[in-house]
Amino acid sequence: MSAIQAMITGTLTKDAEAKVSGSGKEYTALVIRTAGEPAQFVRAAVWGDDAAEVLSLAKGDAVSAIGTLTVGVWESNGKASPSLSMMAHRAISPALKKSRKPAQHRSHAKPSQASFKAATEAQSTRTVPNGCGLADDLPWNE
């Protein structure tokens, strides 16, 4: 087996499940179906701060998981197929509603005449003096 740092993006094939490891640590189990043909199915265990957040995800939700991807082999009816599993340290989804920091509002003071003049001067056009090595060396009439 080999381990690869990866990001997997797809949709959930079933609702996220809360699990507990053998050592008593909580994590969230996801089964992600990737896009494309043939589709790949990745079993992801999400650890850390994101584990509780992704627990609200349901079947069909889009999700991306980042972590260590392990490639293995499983057999069914004598036929070998690839097996993908991930130990994810990060998971994100547009279906998650994250709280945002409150917006910082600017003061609503009316701009002064001096600030308009300063802005106009900052946007004025300046000419480049000739002979500064900026001459156009492309022929225009060929």
PAZAPA-4460 file (N, C-alpha, C; in steps of 0.05 Angstrom, whole numbers, plus 32768, in hexadecimal, padded with zeros to 4 digits):
% residues 142
    n_x    n_y    n_z   ca_x   ca_y   ca_z    c_x    c_y    c_z   seq   type   mol
   8011   7FE8   8000   8000   8000   8000   8011   8019   8000     1      M     A
   8007   802E   7FF4   8015   8048   7FF3   8003   805E   7FFE     2      S     A
   8010   8072   8009   8001   8089   8014   8008   80A2   8004     3      A     A
   7FF4   80B2   7FFE   7FF7   80CA   7FED   7FE8   80E1   7FFA     4      I     A
   7FF4   80F9   7FFB   7FE5   8110   8004   7FD4   8119   7FED     5      Q     A
   7FB9   811C   7FF1   7FA7   8121   7FDC   7F8F   8131   7FE5     6      A     A
   7F80   813C   7FD0   7F66   8148   7FD5   7F52   813A   7FC3     7      M     A
   7F3D   812F   7FD0   7F29   8121   7FC1   7F0F   8132   7FC1     8      I     A
   7F03   8135   7FAA   7EEB   8144   7FA7   7ED5   8133   7F9A     9      T     A
   7EBD   8134   7FA5   7EA7   8125   7F99   7E8E   8129   7FA9    10      G     A
   7E7C   8116   7FA8   7E63   8117   7FB7   7E61   8100   7FCA    11      T     A
   7E52   8104   7FE0   7E4F   80EF   7FF4   7E3B   80DA   7FEA    12      L     A
   7E41   80C0   7FEE   7E2F   80AB   7FE6   7E1C   80A3   7FFC    13      T     A
   7E21   80AD   8014   7E0F   80A9   802B   7E15   80BF   803F    14      K     A
   7E03   80C2   8053   7E07   80D6   8067   7E20   80D2   8077    15      D     A
   7E2C   80E8   8080   7E44   80E6   8091   7E3D   80D8   80AB    16      A     A
   7E50   80C8   80B5   7E4C   80B9   80CE   7E60   80BF   80E3    17      E     A
   7E57   80C2   80FC   7E69   80C6   8113   7E74   80AB   811B    18      A     A
   7E8E   80A9   811F   7E9B   8090   8127   7EAE   8095   813E    19      K     A
   7EB6   8080   814B   7ECA   8081   8160   7EE0   806D   815A    20      V     A
   7EF9   8075   815B   7F0F   8063   8155   7F13   8050   816C    21      S     A
   7F24   803C   8168   7F2A   8029   817D   7F37   8035   8195    22      G     A
   7F45   804C   8191   7F51   805A   81A8   7F3F   806F   81B4    23      S     A
   7F25   8070   81AB   7F12   8082   81B7   7F10   809E   81AB    24      G     A
   7F1E   80A3   8194   7F1D   80BD   8187   7F05   80BE   8174    25      K     A
   7EF7   80D5   8174   7EE0   80D8   8162   7EE9   80E2   8147    26      E     A
   7EDB   80D8   8132   7EE0   80E1   8117   7EC6   80DE   8107    27      Y     A
   7EC6   80E9   80EF   7EAF   80E7   80DD   7EB6   80D7   80C5    28      T     A
   7EA6   80C3   80BE   7EAB   80B2   80A7   7E9A   80BC   808F    29      A     A
   7EA8   80BF   8078   7E9B   80C7   805F   7EA2   80B3   804A    30      L     A
   7E8F   80AF   8037   7E94   80A0   801F   7E90   80B3   8008    31      V     A
   7EA6   80B9   7FF9   7EA5   80CD   7FE4   7EA7   80BF   7FC9    32      I     A
   7E95   80C7   7FB7   7E95   80BD   7F9B   7EA1   80D3   7F8B    33      R     A
   7EB7   80CD   7F7C   7EC4   80E1   7F6C   7EB6   80E2   7F51    34      T     A
   7EB9   80F8   7F43   7EAD   80FC   7F28   7EBE   80EC   7F14    35      A     A
   7EB3   80E8   7EFD   7EC2   80DB   7EE7   7EBA   80BE   7EE5    36      G     A
   7EC3   80B2   7ECF   7EBD   8096   7ECA   7ED7   8087   7EC7    37      E     A
   7EDB   8071   7ED4   7EC9   8067   7EE9   7ECC   8077   7F03    38      P     A
   7EB6   8079   7F11   7EB7   8088   7F2B   7EC7   8078   7F3F    39      A     A
   7ED5   8087   7F51   7EE4   807A   7F67   7ED5   8081   7F80    40      Q     A
   7ED6   806F   7F93   7ECA   8073   7FAD   7EE0   8073   7FC2    41      F     A
   7EE0   8088   7FD2   7EF5   808C   7FE7   7EE7   808D   8002    42      V     A
   7EF1   807C   8014   7EE8   807D   8030   7EFA   808F   803F    43      R     A
   7EEF   80A5   804A   7EFF   80B9   8058   7EF7   80BB   8075    44      A     A
   7F0B   80BC   8086   7F08   80C0   80A3   7F11   80DC   80A8    45      A     A
   7EFF   80EE   80B0   7F06   810A   80B6   7F0B   810E   80D3    46      V     A
   7F23   8118   80DA   7F2B   811C   80F6   7F2E   8139   80FB    47      W     A
   7F30   8140   8114   7F36   815C   811C   7F1D   816D   811D    48      G     A
   7F21   8187   811A   7F0B   819B   811C   7EF5   8197   8107    49      D     A
   7EFC   818E   80EF   7EE8   818B   80DA   7ED6   8173   80DE    50      D     A
   7EDD   8160   80EF   7ECE   8148   80F3   7EB1   814E   80FC    51      A     A
   7EAE   8160   810F   7E93   8167   8119   7E84   8177   8104    52      A     A
   7E91   8188   80F5   7E84   8199   80E1   7E78   8188   80CA    53      E     A
   7E88   8174   80C0   7E7E   8165   80A9   7E6A   8150   80B0    54      V     A
   7E65   814C   80CA   7E51   8139   80D3   7E35   8140   80C9    55      L     A
   7E30   8159   80C3   7E16   8162   80B9   7E12   815C   809B    56      S     A
   7E27   8153   808D   7E24   814E   8070   7E13   8136   806B    57      L     A
   7E04   8137   8054   7DF1   8121   804D   7DF8   8116   8031    58      A     A
   7DEC   8100   802B   7DF0   80F3   8011   7DEA   8107   7FFB    59      K     A
   7DFD   8108   7FE7   7DFB   811A   7FD1   7E09   8134   7FD4    60      G     A
   7E11   813B   7FEC   7E1F   8155   7FF0   7E3B   8153   7FE4    61      D     A
   7E44   816A   7FD8   7E5F   816C   7FCD   7E72   816F   7FE5    62      A     A
   7E8A   8163   7FE3   7E9D   8165   7FF8   7EB9   8161   7FEC    63      V     A
   7ECD   816E   7FF9   7EE9   816B   7FF3   7EF7   8163   800D    64      S     A
   7F08   814F   800C   7F17   8146   8023   7F35   8147   801C    65      A     A
   7F45   814F   8030   7F62   8151   802C   7F70   8141   8041    66      I     A
   7F82   8130   8039   7F91   811F   804C   7FA2   810A   803F    67      G     A
   7FA7   80F5   804D   7FB8   80DF   8043   7FA6   80CA   8036    68      T     A
   7FAA   80C6   801C   7F9B   80B3   800D   7FAB   8098   800C    69      L     A
   7F9E   8083   8013   7FAA   8068   8013   7F9E   8058   7FFD    70      T     A
   7FAE   804C   7FEC   7FA5   803B   7FD6   7FA9   801E   7FDE    71      V     A
   7F93   800F   7FDC   7F95   7FF2   7FE2   7F86   7FE2   7FCD    72      G     A
   7F82   7FC8   7FD2   7F74   7FB7   7FBF   7F60   7FA7   7FCF    73      V     A
   7F48   7FA3   7FC4   7F34   7F92   7FCF   7F2A   7F7F   7FBA    74      W     A
   7F22   7F68   7FC2   7F19   7F54   7FAE   7EFB   7F4D   7FB3    75      E     A
   7EED   7F4B   7F9D   7ED1   7F44   7F9D   7ECC   7F30   7F86    76      S     A
   7EC2   7F19   7F8D   7EBD   7F04   7F79   7ED5   7EFD   7F68    77      N     A
   7EED   7EFD   7F75   7F06   7EF6   7F68   7F11   7F0D   7F57    78      G     A
   7F05   7F24   7F57   7F0E   7F3A   7F47   7F1A   7F50   7F59    79      K     A
   7F33   7F58   7F53   7F40   7F6D   7F64   7F39   7F89   7F5A    80      A     A
   7F34   7F9B   7F6D   7F2D   7FB7   7F67   7F3D   7FC9   7F7A    81      S     A
   7F42   7FE2   7F72   7F50   7FF4   7F84   7F3E   7FFC   7F9B    82      P     A
   7F4B   8001   7FB2   7F3D   800A   7FCA   7F4B   8024   7FD3    83      S     A
   7F3B   8039   7FD6   7F46   8053   7FDE   7F3A   805B   7FF9    84      L     A
   7F4C   8063   800C   7F43   806D   8025   7F54   8085   802D    85      S     A
   7F48   8097   803D   7F56   80B0   8044   7F54   80B6   8061    86      M     A
   7F6A   80BE   806D   7F6A   80C9   8088   7F6B   80E8   8084    87      M     A
   7F54   80F5   8085   7F51   8111   807E   7F55   8123   8097    88      A     A
   7F65   8137   8093   7F68   814B   80A8   7F59   8165   80A2    89      H     A
   7F4C   8166   808A   7F3C   817D   8082   7F26   8174   806F    90      R     A
   7F0E   817F   8073   7EF8   8179   8061   7EE7   8192   805E    91      A     A
   7EDF   8199   8046   7ECF   81B0   8041   7EB8   81A9   802E    92      I     A
   7EA2   81B9   8030   7E8B   81B4   801F   7E7B   81CE   801D    93      S     A
   7E70   81D4   8005   7E5E   81EB   8003   7E45   81E7   8013    94      P     A
   7E3E   81CF   801B   7E26   81CA   802B   7E29   81D2   8048    95      A     A
   7E42   81D6   8051   7E47   81DE   806D   7E42   81FC   8070    96      L     A
   7E34   8203   8084   7E2E   821F   808B   7E41   8228   80A1    97      K     A
   7E57   8236   8099   7E6A   823F   80AD   7E63   825B   80B6    98      K     A
   7E68   8260   80D0   7E63   827B   80DA   7E79   828D   80D0    99      S     A
   7E71   82A5   80C9   7E85   82B8   80BF   7E8A   82CE   80D4   100      R     A
   7EA2   82DA   80D1   7EA8   82F0   80E3   7E96   8307   80DC   101      K     A
   7E8E   8317   80EF   7E7E   832F   80E8   7E8E   8342   80D6   102      P     A
   7E80   834E   80C3   7E8D   8360   80B1   7E97   8379   80C0   103      A     A
   7EAE   8383   80B7   7EB8   839C   80C3   7EAE   83B3   80B1   104      Q     A
   7E9E   83C4   80BD   7E92   83DA   80AE   7EA4   83F2   80AE   105      H     A
   7EA5   83FF   8097   7EB4   8418   8095   7EA3   842F   80A0   106      R     A
   7EB0   8444   80A7   7EA1   845B   80B0   7E92   8466   8098   107      S     A
   7E7B   8471   809C   7E6C   847C   8086   7E6F   849A   8084   108      H     A
   7E87   84A4   808B   7E8C   84C1   8089   7E8D   84C9   806C   109      A     A
   7E83   84E0   8066   7E83   84EA   804B   7E9F   84F2   8042   110      K     A
   7EA8   84EA   802A   7EC3   84F0   8021   7EC6   850F   801E   111      P     A
   7EDE   8518   8025   7EE3   8535   8023   7EEE   853C   8007   112      S     A
   7EEE   8556   8001   7EF8   8560   7FE7   7F16   8559   7FE5   113      Q     A
   7F25   8559   7FFB   7F41   8553   7FFA   7F46   8536   7FF3   114      A     A
   7F34   8523   7FFC   7F38   8507   7FF6   7F32   8502   7FD8   115      S     A
   7F1E   8511   7FCD   7F18   850E   7FB0   7F30   8518   7FA0   116      F     A
   7F3D   852E   7FA8   7F54   8539   7F99   7F6B   8525   7F9B   117      K     A
   7F70   851A   7FB2   7F86   8506   7FB5   7F81   84EE   7FA4   118      A     A
   7F69   84E4   7FA3   7F62   84CD   7F92   7F66   84D3   7F75   119      A     A
   7F5E   84EB   7F6C   7F61   84F3   7F50   7F7E   84F4   7F49   120      T     A
   7F8F   8500   7F5A   7FAB   8502   7F54   7FB9   84E7   7F53   121      E     A
   7FB0   84D4   7F64   7FBC   84B9   7F64   7FB5   84AA   7F4B   122      A     A
   7F9F   84B1   7F3E   7F97   84A3   7F26   7F9F   84B2   7F0C   123      Q     A
   7FAD   84C8   7F0E   7FB4   84D7   7EF6   7FC7   84C7   7EE5   124      S     A
   7FC7   84CC   7ECB   7FD7   84BE   7EB8   7FF3   84CB   7EB7   125      T     A
   8007   84BA   7EB7   8022   84C4   7EB6   802F   84BA   7E9C   126      R     A
   803E   84CB   7E8F   804B   84C3   7E76   8066   84B8   7E7C   127      T     A
   806F   84A6   7E6A   808A   849A   7E6D   809C   84A9   7E5B   128      V     A
   80B2   84B4   7E66   80C5   84C3   7E55   80D1   84B1   7E40   129      P     A
   80D5   84BC   7E28   80E1   84AD   7E12   80FE   84A7   7E18   130      N     A
   8108   8490   7E0E   8124   8488   7E12   8128   8478   7E2B   131      G     A
   8114   846E   7E37   8117   845E   7E4F   8118   8440   7E49   132      C     A
   811D   8438   7E30   811E   841C   7E29   8103   840F   7E26   133      G     A
   80EE   841F   7E22   80D4   8414   7E1F   80C9   8417   7E03   134      L     A
   80DC   841B   7DF0   80D4   841E   7DD4   80C8   8404   7DC9   135      A     A
   80B4   8408   7DB7   80A8   83F1   7DAB   80BA   83E6   7D95   136      D     A
   80C3   83CE   7D97   80D6   83C3   7D82   80C8   83B1   7D6E   137      D     A
   80AD   83B1   7D6E   809E   83A1   7D5B   8098   83B2   7D42   138      L     A
   809D   83A8   7D2A   8095   83B7   7D13   8077   83B7   7D0F   139      P     A
   806B   83CE   7D0A   804E   83D0   7D07   8045   83CF   7CEA   140      W     A
   8056   83D4   7CD7   804D   83D6   7CBC   8057   83BE   7CAB   141      N     A
   805A   83A7   7CB5   8061   8390   7CA5   804A   837E   7CA1   142      E     A
***
